[in-house]
Amino acid sequence: GLLTYLTNLYFKIKEDKRKAARGE
C-alpha cells in the first residue's frame, strides 16, 4: 500500500543521509 511505500522511502532517505554525513 501507499503507507508501506512511504515508510520504505523514509527509511531509505534516512540511511542515505547517514551515509552522506559519514562521507561515504
C-alpha positions as CSV (number, residue, x, y, z in Angstrom):
1,G,0.0,0.0,0.0
2,L,0.9,3.7,-0.1
3,L,1.9,3.7,3.6
4,T,4.4,0.9,3.1
5,Y,5.9,2.7,0.1
6,L,6.2,6.0,2.1
7,T,7.7,4.2,5.1
8,N,10.3,2.4,2.9
9,L,11.1,5.7,1.2
10,Y,11.5,7.4,4.5
11,F,14.0,4.9,5.9
12,K,15.9,4.8,2.6
13,I,16.3,8.6,2.7
14,K,17.3,8.4,6.4
15,E,20.0,5.8,5.6
16,D,21.2,7.9,2.6
17,K,21.6,10.9,4.8
18,R,23.5,9.0,7.4
19,K,25.9,7.7,4.8
20,A,26.4,11.1,3.4
21,A,27.1,12.5,6.8
22,R,29.9,10.0,7.2
23,G,31.3,11.0,3.9
24,E,30.9,7.6,2.3
